[in-house]
Amino acid sequence: MAFLYSLRRSNKQESQSSESRLMSPPSLTQRVIQTTFFFAAYYIAGVLGQATTNIRSSNIGPVWPAYGVALAAFIVCGYRVWPAIASGAFVVAFFSPVTPLAALGQAAGATVAAFVGAYLLHRISKFDSSLSRLRDALALVLLGALGSALVSATIGVSILYATHVRAYSGLGTAWLIYWLGDATGVLLVTPMILKLGDFVGICQRPRIRELTLLLFLLSGVCFLIFGDPSLIPVRLHVLAFAVLPFVMWAAIRFGVAGATLSNLLIATMATLETAFGKGPFVTSTPFTNAILLDAFFAVLSVTGLTLASAIAEREQAEHQQGALEARLAAEQAVRISEERLRLAQQAAHIGTFERDLQTGVVTWSSELEAMYGLPPGAFDRTTIAFFENLVHPEDRAGLAMLIDHTLKTGKPTQSEWRVLWPDGSVHWIAGRWQVYMDQSGKPSRMIGVNMDVTGRKQAEEVRSRHAAIVESSEDAIVSGTPEGIIVSWNAGAQRMYGYTQAEAVGKLISILFPPELPDEEIKILETLKMGGRIEQFETVRITKSGKRVNVSLSISPIKDSSGAVVGVAGIGRDVTDRKRAEEARADLSWKLIAA
């Protein structure tokens, strides 16, 4: 079983050439296993080939499956398997009715012919033992079977006649039967051995029931045609090719392995029935019967083998086409993704860069050129020194230290720095980068992204100035929600009302209203919710200590981009002293009038 799995794996090693596989030396254990297996296989096939004594002449017969074993051995194991084939061929021929010298010559002829056949297959046709292409099947037929059998037949017949062994009616007929017998053996047995590993896969599939049914029906048909059963008074010899549909069934459903198995079953039953004197191949002379038997087996074998290989090639082409379409679709998706990424980078003002740490060359995306105020193409394969000259002089040293730290630690780093544009303006860049190592663990490249954050920086500066103004103001500046919940509370509000920021934020603004003005808050909030403003509205508020304070208020609504009111903001000024002065002047005026 392990040998079958090894054959199955060897058929799938497409990356390794057949010639190099032939010449690669196996281990001692593999060599012993291969030699033992193919010696035994050759001997068994040779004994079966000698079973048709009624259509054989001397040591020559119409079907010689042992030669198919020899060629398969050289294809699978390489040229170093020759001792197994030579010894097996000699033993088989030695126990046949020929002299030891003739047996030695026949063994040498079979070995040399199988060697030549394997060489021609691999050298001329670049033979693939998986037989998944039609060209491989045709090469096996033409070069492996018909071509190499010319060598074995020529050497074998010459040796037999040199040792005074006469076969059939003459030298020509003997050579023809010898050639056809070896060629038929290749067509029947060699594909079977090459595809032994596939039978492991077939037996593990649910289709084993279909294969069993196929072989059962085929056996029954072969028995009816070749066995001449007594229950049927009519001989069915004319229906010999009725087994061809079963071979096609096997080729279509089970590939080369199924076709060769079907052909081998047919050949075995036909040969055995012929040996027993039954069937359509015993009705004429031994030479004619041998020719007809070889022709019958050749037609079945070539049909099944070529059909199965053509189907396998078509399925492989469809698979490759599907894989190609999937790869093209993936490439298209990648291109679309890259285009979307590029558009997103342009919209977000994000640029990428890569620095080769071995050469120092830096490549940039086009978005970075606009960030640094340079024309298109200015960053094409530039160096890091060019980049450093664009950084603001006050930020160069700190940025260089961060880059060196990244090179030493390999950790992701981020920072923000200023750049000087050619027009003298200052812009802010936020960056993040990381170093990647090669297979040896050395830093090989640095990849990072840059983003123009000048707008954010300017907004932060504006907010900082506004916050400074708010905090330094003597007036109370307060913001809140449309429902009257305090959100912000400046120092002026703390001085005026006595509440700290922590005490005021989150409370209702109504904590500042006196009891006699219960409806004032509602009217103010309703006005603001409608989008109205309140300017210079004087009223009274209550401090934390309960003191009454006269204030002048200006309150405005806060709106979002759609115009909806999302908050309120107010400025309050303490006018208590002014009110007291006005009251004092008014009192003095009345007193003067009274006087």
SVG drawing of the C-alpha trace seen along z (x, -y; Angstrom):
<svg xmlns="http://www.w3.org/2000/svg" viewBox="-43 -124 67 151">
<polyline fill="none" stroke="black" stroke-width="0.4" points="0.0,0.0 2.8,-2.4 4.2,-1.7 0.9,-2.6 0.9,-5.9 4.4,-6.6 3.3,-6.0 0.4,-8.3 2.6,-11.1 5.1,-10.7 2.4,-11.3 1.6,-14.6 5.2,-16.0 4.8,-18.2 7.5,-20.7 10.2,-18.0 11.1,-17.0 10.7,-13.4 14.3,-13.1 15.7,-14.2 13.3,-11.9 14.7,-9.0 18.3,-9.8 17.8,-10.7 19.3,-8.0 16.8,-6.3 17.7,-5.2 18.8,-1.6 15.5,-0.7 13.5,-2.1 15.8,-0.3 15.2,3.0 11.5,2.5 11.4,1.4 13.6,4.3 11.5,6.9 8.2,5.5 9.0,5.3 10.8,8.7 7.7,10.3 5.4,8.4 7.4,9.4 7.5,13.0 3.8,13.2 3.0,11.3 5.3,13.7 3.7,16.8 0.2,15.4 1.5,14.6 2.6,18.2 -0.9,19.5 -2.2,19.3 -0.4,22.4 -2.9,23.2 -2.1,19.9 1.6,19.7 4.5,21.1 7.7,22.0 8.4,19.1 6.4,16.5 2.8,15.6 0.2,12.9 0.1,11.1 3.1,10.5 2.1,8.4 5.5,8.8 7.0,6.3 4.4,3.7 5.8,4.3 9.3,3.7 8.5,0.4 6.6,-0.8 9.5,0.1 11.9,-2.1 9.3,-5.0 8.6,-4.9 11.9,-4.0 14.5,-5.1 17.3,-3.2 18.7,-1.8 15.9,0.8 17.3,2.8 18.6,5.7 15.1,6.5 13.8,6.6 16.8,8.5 16.6,11.1 12.8,11.5 13.0,11.8 15.7,14.4 13.9,16.5 10.7,16.5 12.5,17.4 14.7,20.0 11.6,22.1 10.2,21.9 11.2,24.4 14.3,22.5 18.0,22.9 19.6,20.9 21.5,18.9 18.2,18.0 16.7,17.1 19.7,14.8 19.3,13.1 15.5,12.6 16.1,11.1 18.7,8.7 16.4,7.8 13.5,7.0 15.7,5.0 17.3,2.9 14.0,2.3 12.3,1.1 15.3,-1.1 15.0,-2.6 11.3,-3.0 11.6,-5.0 14.4,-7.1 12.4,-8.0 9.3,-8.9 11.2,-11.2 13.6,-12.6 11.3,-13.2 7.8,-13.7 8.6,-14.9 6.3,-12.2 4.2,-12.8 3.4,-9.5 0.1,-10.9 -1.3,-10.5 -3.4,-13.6 -2.7,-14.8 -3.7,-13.3 -0.1,-13.7 1.1,-11.5 -1.3,-8.8 -0.3,-9.0 3.3,-9.0 2.9,-5.8 1.1,-4.2 3.6,-5.2 6.9,-5.4 6.4,-3.2 4.4,-0.4 4.9,-0.3 8.3,-2.0 10.2,-0.2 8.6,3.2 10.5,3.0 13.7,3.3 12.5,6.2 11.0,8.1 14.1,7.7 16.5,8.8 14.3,11.5 13.5,13.2 17.1,12.9 18.3,14.6 15.7,17.4 16.6,18.1 20.3,17.9 19.8,20.6 17.7,22.7 14.3,21.9 11.6,21.7 8.3,20.1 5.1,20.0 5.6,20.4 8.7,18.2 10.9,15.4 8.5,12.6 5.4,14.1 7.4,14.7 8.7,11.1 5.2,9.7 3.7,11.8 6.6,10.9 6.2,7.2 2.4,7.1 2.6,9.2 5.1,6.8 3.2,3.7 -0.1,5.1 1.5,5.8 2.5,2.2 -1.0,1.0 -2.6,3.2 -0.2,3.2 2.0,0.1 -0.9,-2.4 -2.2,-0.1 1.0,-0.3 1.5,-4.0 -2.0,-4.7 -1.9,-2.3 -1.8,-5.2 -5.2,-6.4 -6.9,-3.3 -6.3,-4.2 -8.2,-7.4 -11.0,-5.7 -11.5,-3.2 -11.8,-6.0 -14.6,-7.7 -18.4,-7.0 -18.1,-5.9 -16.7,-2.6 -20.3,-1.2 -20.4,-2.4 -17.0,-0.9 -18.1,2.4 -21.3,2.5 -19.2,1.7 -16.8,4.5 -19.6,6.9 -21.5,6.2 -18.3,6.2 -17.4,9.6 -20.8,11.0 -20.6,9.7 -17.1,11.1 -18.3,14.5 -21.1,14.6 -18.9,13.5 -15.6,15.3 -16.8,18.3 -19.3,19.9 -21.7,20.9 -23.7,24.0 -26.9,22.3 -26.8,20.2 -26.9,22.2 -25.7,19.4 -22.1,18.3 -21.8,14.5 -18.3,14.1 -19.6,11.4 -20.4,9.3 -16.8,9.1 -16.7,5.3 -19.8,5.1 -17.4,4.6 -16.2,1.3 -19.1,-0.8 -18.0,0.5 -14.4,-0.7 -15.7,-4.1 -17.9,-4.2 -14.9,-3.4 -12.8,-6.1 -15.4,-8.8 -16.2,-8.1 -12.9,-6.8 -10.2,-8.2 -7.2,-6.3 -7.2,-4.1 -10.7,-2.9 -10.1,-2.4 -6.9,-0.3 -8.6,1.8 -11.5,2.5 -9.1,3.4 -7.1,5.6 -10.2,7.5 -11.3,8.0 -7.8,9.1 -7.5,11.5 -10.9,13.2 -10.4,13.3 -6.9,14.8 -8.0,17.4 -11.0,18.5 -8.8,18.6 -6.4,20.8 -9.3,23.1 -10.2,23.3 -13.3,21.0 -14.2,17.7 -13.8,16.0 -10.0,16.4 -9.7,20.2 -11.5,20.7 -8.6,20.2 -4.9,20.9 -2.6,20.0 -1.1,17.1 -4.4,15.7 -5.9,16.1 -2.9,14.3 -3.1,11.4 -6.9,11.0 -6.4,11.2 -3.6,8.5 -5.7,6.3 -8.7,6.6 -6.8,5.7 -5.0,2.8 -8.3,1.3 -9.8,1.5 -6.6,0.2 -6.0,-2.7 -9.7,-3.8 -9.9,-3.7 -6.5,-5.3 -6.9,-8.2 -10.5,-8.9 -9.6,-9.0 -6.5,-11.2 -8.5,-13.6 -11.1,-13.9 -8.5,-14.4 -6.8,-17.1 -10.1,-18.9 -10.9,-18.8 -7.4,-20.1 -7.8,-22.9 -11.2,-23.8 -9.6,-23.8 -6.7,-26.0 -9.2,-28.3 -11.2,-28.6 -8.0,-29.3 -7.0,-31.9 -10.4,-33.6 -10.2,-33.5 -6.7,-35.0 -7.8,-37.7 -10.8,-38.5 -8.6,-38.7 -6.2,-41.0 -9.1,-43.1 -10.4,-43.3 -6.9,-44.3 -6.7,-47.0 -10.1,-48.3 -9.1,-48.2 -5.9,-50.1 -7.8,-52.7 -10.2,-53.1 -7.3,-53.4 -5.7,-56.0 -8.9,-58.0 -9.3,-57.7 -5.7,-58.9 -6.4,-61.8 -9.6,-62.7 -8.0,-62.3 -4.7,-63.9 -2.8,-60.8 0.4,-59.8 2.6,-56.7 6.4,-56.1 8.8,-53.2 12.5,-53.5 15.0,-50.8 17.4,-50.5 20.0,-48.8 20.2,-51.4 18.7,-54.4 16.3,-55.0 12.9,-56.4 9.8,-56.0 6.7,-58.1 3.1,-58.3 2.0,-61.3 -0.1,-62.7 3.1,-63.4 4.3,-65.9 1.4,-68.2 1.9,-67.9 5.5,-69.1 4.6,-71.9 6.5,-70.4 5.5,-69.8 4.5,-66.3 7.5,-64.0 9.8,-65.7 9.8,-62.7 10.5,-60.0 13.1,-57.6 14.8,-60.3 17.0,-59.8 16.3,-60.4 18.6,-63.5 16.2,-65.2 13.4,-64.5 15.3,-65.8 15.9,-69.1 12.2,-69.7 11.6,-69.4 11.6,-72.5 15.1,-73.1 13.8,-73.1 12.2,-69.7 14.9,-67.8 16.9,-66.7 13.9,-65.3 12.6,-63.5 16.0,-62.0 16.2,-60.6 12.8,-59.0 13.8,-57.4 17.0,-56.0 15.0,-54.6 12.7,-52.8 15.7,-51.3 17.1,-50.0 13.9,-48.7 11.7,-47.9 8.7,-49.2 6.0,-51.3 6.6,-55.1 4.5,-58.2 5.2,-61.9 4.2,-65.3 6.6,-67.9 6.6,-71.0 7.8,-71.4 8.8,-74.5 7.3,-74.9 9.2,-76.7 7.0,-79.7 8.1,-80.0 4.9,-78.9 4.9,-76.4 2.7,-73.2 2.2,-70.4 2.7,-66.7 1.6,-63.8 3.4,-60.5 3.5,-56.9 6.1,-54.4 7.5,-50.9 10.6,-48.9 10.3,-45.4 13.0,-42.7 14.3,-40.4 14.7,-36.6 18.0,-37.0 16.5,-39.4 18.1,-42.6 16.1,-45.7 15.3,-45.8 12.7,-48.5 10.7,-51.2 7.1,-51.8 5.0,-54.6 2.2,-57.1 2.0,-60.9 -1.0,-63.1 -1.4,-66.9 -2.7,-68.1 -2.1,-71.8 -5.8,-72.5 -6.2,-70.7 -3.2,-72.4 -4.6,-75.8 -8.0,-74.9 -6.3,-73.8 -4.4,-77.2 -7.6,-79.1 -9.4,-77.0 -6.4,-77.6 -6.6,-81.3 -10.4,-81.3 -10.0,-79.3 -7.4,-81.7 -9.7,-84.6 -12.6,-82.9 -10.6,-82.0 -9.0,-85.4 -12.3,-87.3 -13.8,-89.2 -17.3,-88.4 -19.1,-85.1 -19.1,-83.0 -21.3,-79.9 -22.6,-77.4 -25.2,-74.7 -27.7,-72.4 -31.1,-73.6 -32.6,-72.1 -30.6,-74.4 -27.9,-72.0 -24.6,-73.8 -21.7,-72.4 -18.9,-74.9 -18.1,-77.4 -15.2,-79.9 -13.3,-81.6 -15.3,-84.8 -18.5,-82.8 -16.8,-81.3 -15.9,-84.8 -19.3,-86.2 -21.6,-83.4 -19.3,-81.6 -19.7,-78.1 -16.6,-76.3 -16.5,-74.6 -16.9,-71.2 -19.9,-72.4 -21.6,-74.1 -21.1,-71.7 -24.0,-69.3 -26.4,-71.4 -29.4,-73.3 -28.9,-77.0 -32.0,-77.6 -29.7,-77.5 -28.9,-81.1 -32.5,-82.4 -34.2,-84.2 -37.5,-82.8 -39.5,-85.8 -38.6,-85.1 -39.8,-81.5 -40.9,-82.0 -37.8,-83.9 -35.8,-80.7 -38.6,-79.2 -39.0,-82.3 -35.3,-82.6 -34.9,-78.9 -37.9,-79.1 -36.5,-82.2 -33.1,-80.5 -34.7,-77.2 -36.5,-79.3 -33.1,-80.6 -33.5,-84.1 -30.8,-86.0 -31.1,-88.0 -28.9,-91.1 -28.1,-93.3 -30.9,-91.8 -30.5,-93.0 -31.8,-90.9 -31.0,-89.5 -29.1,-86.3 -28.4,-84.5 -24.9,-83.6 -23.8,-80.5 -23.9,-82.4 -27.4,-83.7 -26.3,-87.2 -28.3,-89.0 -26.3,-90.2 -27.5,-92.5 -26.2,-91.2 -26.4,-92.2 -26.8,-89.1 -26.2,-88.4 -27.4,-84.9 -27.1,-83.2 -28.1,-79.8 -25.4,-77.3 -26.3,-75.7 -24.9,-72.7 -24.3,-72.5 -28.0,-71.9 -29.1,-74.9 -30.6,-73.0 -30.0,-74.4 -27.7,-72.1 -26.8,-74.4 -26.8,-77.9 -24.0,-80.3 -24.2,-83.4 -22.0,-86.2 -22.9,-87.8 -21.5,-91.1 -21.9,-92.2 -23.7,-95.6 -24.5,-95.8 -22.2,-98.7 -23.5,-100.6 -27.1,-100.0 -26.2,-101.2 -24.6,-104.4 -27.6,-105.0 -29.9,-104.6 -27.7,-107.0 -27.8,-109.6 -31.5,-109.2 -32.0,-109.6 -29.8,-112.7 -31.7,-114.2 -35.0,-113.8 -33.5,-115.3 -32.3,-118.3 -35.7,-118.7 -37.4,-118.5 -35.0,-121.1"/>
</svg>
